[in-house]
C-alpha cells in the first residue's frame, strides 16, 4: 500500500475521506529541498553532525477536510517541524536549525478566482491533483529563512582561527611635532 504522503489524488478525494497524515520522514525524501541544502553546503567542510543532514527528521501532521457546507472548497490544516543544516552567513560554518510551518490552507483547483480565505491562506494548485509530499516540501521551502545564521552570535565559530594578536603599540608619526614646533620658536 502506497504511503498517503506520496499518493497522487485530487484534493476533493483527500477531503472526502478526511485524510489524516501523521508521519516522520527524512530530508532525503524531498528532492527539491535536498537540492537547495546541498547547493548551500557545497564547498563547506562538513563536521560530524552536518555530514548526516539527509537523515534529519521532518515531522508531518496534516488533515484534509471541507471548508464549506457545499463541499466545494478543500481545507488543509497541519504542522510541519523539520531539522535542517545550512551555512551560517555570519561565520560561514554549517549549523543545524529548526523550521516550523503551521498550515491553514484552502486548496483551490486551477483557474479558481475570487475566494476569500478568511483565516486560511489560499493556495491555487497548478494541477487538479496533488501529492501531499509536494505540498509539504513547498511549505518547508517557503519557511526557510532568507539569511541562515545562528540565533546567538556566541554560537558562531571565529572566522579566523589563527589570527595574529593585536598590537597596542601603534606608530604615531606626528607625536613629537608639537614639541619640535615649540623648540624652534
N, C-alpha and C positions, 0 to 999 in steps of 0.2 A: 504494500500500500504506500502510495506516494505521501510525502510529508505535506501537510496543509500549507506550509510556508512556501513550498515550491510548486504547488498545484496551480495550474492555469485555469482561471474561472472568471466569469463576469462578476462585477460587484453585486449585482442583484442575486446571483446564486449564493454568494457568500452571506449576504444579508438574510436571505430566505431561510437558510439553515442556522442562522445566528452563530456563524462560525467563530469559535474562540480558539486562539492560538497562544499557547504559553510554552516557550522553548528557550533553550540556550544553544547558540551557535558559536562558531569561531569566526574570526575576521576573514579567514581564507574562503569562507562560504560566499563572500560578497566581492566579485571580481573588480568592479569599478572602484570601490573603497580600497581594496588591496592595492590597486594600481596607483591611487593617489598617495597612499602611505609609502609605497615602495619608491615612488618618484621623490618624495620628500626626504627619504632616508638615503638616497643614492649618494655614494661617496663619503658617508659618515661612518667612522669606525664603530662597530657595534660592541656594546657591553653585553654581559651575560643575559640580562633580562630583556634588553631591546632586541636581541637576536631572535627571540621567540615571539615576535609581535603577531605573526599569523595565527597563533593559537590563543590569543587573548579572547576573553568571552564577550558575547553580545547577548544580553538578557532581553527577551522579547515577550510582550504581553499585548495581544490585540483582540478586539471584539468587534465583529461586524454586526450591523443591525439596520433598521429603518429609521430615518429621521422624521418621517411624516406618516400620517394615518393612511394615506392613499398608496403607500409603499412604492413611491417613485424615486425617492432620494435615499441613497445608501449612506449610512454613517459608519465611521470607524473611530473607536476610542481605544487608546492604548498607551503604552510607555515602552521606551527602549533605553537600556542602560548598557553602555559599551566602555571598554578599556582600550585605549589606542596608544600608539607611540608616534611621536613627532619630533622634529628638531626644534629645540628652544631657540627663538630668534634673538635672545639676549646672549647666551653662552655658546650657541651652536653645538650643543650636545643633545643626543636623543634622550627623551624622558617619557614616562607613562602618565597619562591623564584620563579623566573620565568625561564622557559625553552623555548627556541625558536629553532625550527627546520625548516630550509628552504630546501625544497626538489626540486631537479632537477635530476630525475631518468630515467633510461631506464629499463623497466621491461622485463626480458628475460624468456622464458619458460625453464623448467628443461632441463638440458643437453646442452644448448647453450653455445658455447665457442668462444673465439676469437673476440668478438665485442669490438671495440674501442669506448668508450663513449664520447670522446672529452670533452666538458664542463659538461657532465652528469655523474653521478655516476651510475655504472652498478649494478643492483640487479638481481641475478638469483633466480627465485622463486623455492620453493620446490615442488609446485604442479602446475597444469595447470590453476587453478582458484585461486581467492583470494577474501577476504573481505577487502574493504578499511579500515575498523576499525582495522584489524590486522596490516596493514601496518602503520597506524597512531600510534598505540601502540608501535610497534617496533621502529619507528623513535623517539618517546619521550624517550623510554628506552635508546636508543643509545645516546641521547643528555644529559642524566643525568650526573652530574659532578662525577668524580672519588672520590672526597672528598667534601662532602657538608659542607659549612661553610658560616657564614655571610660575606658579601662583605667587611664590615668595622668592624674591631676588636672592635670598641667602641659600636657596637650593641650587642656584646656578653655579656651575664649575668656573674656576678662574679661566679667563680666555688665554692668558699666557702663564704657563706653569713655572717657567724658569726665567721670570722677569728679573732684570738686574736691580739691585737695591737702589733706592732713590738717594741721590747725593744732596746733602743740605748745603754744602759749601759752593755757592754759585759765584760766578765771575761777575764782578761789578766794575766795569771799566771806568766809570766816572766817579768812583768812591772818593778819591783824593783830590778831585778837581777844585772843590771849594777852598781847601787849604792852600793849593797852589796859586789860586787867584788872589787870595788874601796875602800870601807871602810876596807876590810880585808887585803889589801896590805899595 
